[in-house]
Amino acid sequence: MRARLALKYAGQTVRLREVVLRAKPAQLLSISPKGTVPVLHLPDGTVIEQSLDIMRWACAQHDPDDWLAQAGGLVAQDWLSLNDGPFKVLLDRYKYADRHPEKSAQAWRDDAVALMLYPMEQALQCHSYLMGATLSLVDMALMPFIRQFVQVDAAWFEQAALPNLQGWLKGLLQMPLFESVMIKHEPWTDGSSEPLF
């Protein structure tokens, strides 16, 4: 989702191939043997295999609201590293707590709140976005993961003492940009059409 957000924001038109990971097309594996998504295959043959790298590439092409400039520095990197590292691990354990019975779902959730959501809540007390008064790549890179976290137990999140985080997420989810990338596409198969995205 975050790669699509950045590509759409930057006005980069791509041919979209929605894939089902349990039936990975040979073409995907031929350009990216790791077999995960997203993968961006550029006309010059360059392959970008990580969503955060795709976001940075897209913003380097066109960045009308200075997402990259707002996301420079160590604080931004700390947020991104925390999200893509230990928070992602806790999110997976919370989402699939039955596969990780060493702790309850609530315990995994509590760990994730302490690690990520509570620090975000504190940061958002000072300003509207994680890096200040304006939206940045950091907000858009973290939002899909926070959204996934919330979807595990939306009722819990709605009553949690996280009003700033709740407002931040609600605002981002209501953006036309977000709505534009949530359109469902049929899985791609060899020979099927590739919608422009």
C-alpha positions as CSV (number, residue, x, y, z in Angstrom):
1,M,0.0,0.0,0.0
2,R,2.7,2.5,0.9
3,A,4.5,2.0,-2.4
4,R,1.2,2.6,-4.3
5,L,0.6,5.7,-2.2
6,A,4.0,7.2,-3.1
7,L,3.7,6.3,-6.8
8,K,0.2,7.9,-7.0
9,Y,1.4,11.0,-5.0
10,A,4.4,11.4,-7.3
11,G,2.3,11.0,-10.4
12,Q,4.3,8.0,-11.6
13,T,2.2,5.9,-13.9
14,V,3.0,2.2,-13.7
15,R,1.5,-1.0,-15.2
16,L,0.0,-2.8,-12.2
17,R,0.2,-6.6,-11.8
18,E,-1.7,-7.7,-8.8
19,V,-0.4,-11.1,-7.8
20,V,-1.5,-13.9,-5.5
21,L,1.5,-14.8,-3.5
22,R,0.5,-18.5,-3.1
23,A,0.6,-18.6,-7.0
24,K,3.5,-16.4,-7.8
25,P,3.9,-15.8,-11.6
26,A,7.1,-16.9,-13.2
27,Q,7.6,-13.3,-14.4
28,L,7.7,-12.0,-10.8
29,L,10.3,-14.6,-9.8
30,S,12.4,-13.9,-12.9
31,I,12.9,-10.3,-12.0
32,S,12.8,-10.7,-8.2
33,P,13.7,-14.2,-6.9
34,K,12.7,-13.2,-3.4
35,G,9.1,-13.5,-4.5
36,T,7.6,-10.9,-2.3
37,V,5.8,-7.7,-3.2
38,P,6.0,-4.9,-4.1
39,V,8.5,-5.0,-6.9
40,L,9.0,-2.1,-9.2
41,H,10.6,-3.0,-12.5
42,L,11.8,0.2,-14.3
43,P,12.2,0.5,-18.1
44,D,16.0,0.6,-17.8
45,G,15.9,-2.8,-16.1
46,T,16.4,-1.6,-12.6
47,V,14.4,-3.5,-10.0
48,I,13.4,-2.0,-6.7
49,E,12.2,-4.6,-4.2
50,Q,11.4,-2.8,-1.0
51,S,8.3,-0.6,-0.5
52,L,10.3,2.1,1.3
53,D,12.8,2.2,-1.5
54,I,10.0,2.5,-4.0
55,M,8.5,5.4,-2.0
56,R,11.9,7.2,-2.0
57,W,12.4,6.6,-5.7
58,A,8.9,7.9,-6.5
59,C,9.4,11.0,-4.4
60,A,12.8,11.6,-6.1
61,Q,11.0,11.7,-9.4
62,H,8.3,14.2,-8.2
63,D,7.7,15.5,-4.7
64,P,5.2,18.4,-4.8
65,D,4.7,18.6,-1.1
66,D,8.3,17.9,-0.1
67,W,7.7,14.6,1.6
68,L,11.4,13.7,1.4
69,A,12.6,17.0,2.7
70,Q,10.2,16.6,5.7
71,A,11.5,13.1,6.3
72,G,15.2,13.9,6.5
73,G,17.4,13.3,9.5
74,L,17.9,10.9,12.3
75,V,14.4,11.2,13.8
76,A,12.8,10.2,10.6
77,Q,15.2,7.3,10.2
78,D,14.5,6.2,13.8
79,W,10.7,6.1,13.1
80,L,11.2,4.1,9.9
81,S,13.6,1.7,11.4
82,L,11.4,1.1,14.4
83,N,8.4,0.5,12.2
84,D,10.0,-1.7,9.6
85,G,11.9,-3.7,12.3
86,P,10.6,-4.5,15.8
87,F,7.1,-3.0,15.3
88,K,6.5,-5.1,12.2
89,V,7.5,-8.2,14.2
90,L,5.1,-7.4,17.0
91,L,2.3,-6.5,14.5
92,D,2.7,-9.9,12.9
93,R,2.6,-11.7,16.3
94,Y,-0.5,-9.7,17.3
95,K,-2.3,-10.3,14.0
96,Y,-1.5,-14.0,14.2
97,A,-1.4,-14.6,17.9
98,D,-2.5,-18.2,17.5
99,R,0.8,-18.9,15.7
100,H,2.8,-17.3,18.5
101,P,1.3,-18.8,21.7
102,E,4.2,-17.8,23.9
103,K,2.2,-14.7,24.6
104,S,-1.5,-13.7,24.4
105,A,-2.8,-11.4,21.7
106,Q,-3.3,-8.8,24.4
107,A,0.4,-9.1,25.5
108,W,1.6,-8.7,21.9
109,R,-0.7,-5.7,21.5
110,D,0.6,-4.2,24.8
111,D,4.2,-4.6,23.6
112,A,3.4,-2.9,20.3
113,V,1.6,-0.1,22.0
114,A,4.6,0.6,24.3
115,L,7.1,0.3,21.5
116,M,5.3,2.3,18.8
117,L,1.8,3.6,19.4
118,Y,2.4,5.4,22.6
119,P,5.6,7.2,21.3
120,M,3.6,8.2,18.3
121,E,0.8,9.5,20.5
122,Q,3.3,11.6,22.4
123,A,4.9,12.9,19.2
124,L,1.5,13.8,17.8
125,Q,0.7,15.9,21.0
126,C,3.2,18.5,19.7
127,H,2.2,18.7,16.0
128,S,-0.2,17.3,13.5
129,Y,2.3,14.9,11.9
130,L,5.2,12.8,13.0
131,M,7.8,15.1,11.6
132,G,6.1,18.4,12.3
133,A,3.3,20.6,11.0
134,T,3.3,19.0,7.5
135,L,2.8,15.6,6.1
136,S,5.9,13.6,5.2
137,L,7.1,10.3,3.8
138,V,7.4,9.1,7.4
139,D,3.6,9.5,8.0
140,M,2.7,7.7,4.8
141,A,5.3,4.9,5.4
142,L,4.0,4.2,8.9
143,M,0.2,4.6,8.3
144,P,-0.4,1.3,6.5
145,F,1.2,-0.6,9.4
146,I,-0.8,1.3,12.0
147,R,-3.9,0.7,9.9
148,Q,-3.2,-3.1,10.0
149,F,-2.7,-3.0,13.7
150,V,-6.0,-1.2,14.2
151,Q,-7.9,-3.7,12.1
152,V,-7.0,-6.5,14.4
153,D,-9.3,-5.0,17.1
154,A,-10.9,-1.8,15.9
155,A,-13.2,-1.6,18.9
156,W,-10.2,-1.7,21.3
157,F,-8.4,1.1,19.3
158,E,-11.5,3.3,19.3
159,Q,-11.6,3.4,23.1
160,A,-7.8,3.4,23.7
161,A,-6.3,6.5,25.3
162,L,-4.6,7.5,22.0
163,P,-6.7,10.4,20.8
164,N,-3.9,12.1,18.8
165,L,-3.0,8.9,17.0
166,Q,-6.7,8.2,16.4
167,G,-7.1,11.6,14.8
168,W,-3.9,11.3,12.8
169,L,-5.0,7.9,11.3
170,K,-8.5,9.0,10.6
171,G,-7.2,12.1,8.8
172,L,-4.8,10.0,6.6
173,L,-7.5,7.4,5.8
174,Q,-9.9,10.1,4.6
175,M,-7.4,11.5,2.2
176,P,-8.4,11.2,-1.5
177,L,-4.9,9.9,-2.1
178,F,-5.5,6.9,0.2
179,E,-8.9,6.2,-1.3
180,S,-7.5,6.3,-4.8
181,V,-5.0,3.4,-4.1
182,M,-7.5,1.2,-2.4
183,I,-9.3,0.2,-5.6
184,K,-9.4,-3.6,-5.9
185,H,-7.7,-5.1,-9.0
186,E,-8.1,-8.6,-10.4
187,P,-5.0,-10.8,-9.9
188,W,-2.8,-10.8,-13.0
189,T,-2.1,-13.9,-15.0
190,D,0.1,-14.3,-18.1
191,G,-1.7,-12.6,-20.9
192,S,-4.2,-10.7,-18.8
193,S,-4.5,-6.9,-19.0
194,E,-2.2,-4.7,-16.9
195,P,-4.2,-1.7,-15.7
196,L,-2.4,1.6,-15.6
197,F,-2.1,2.8,-12.0
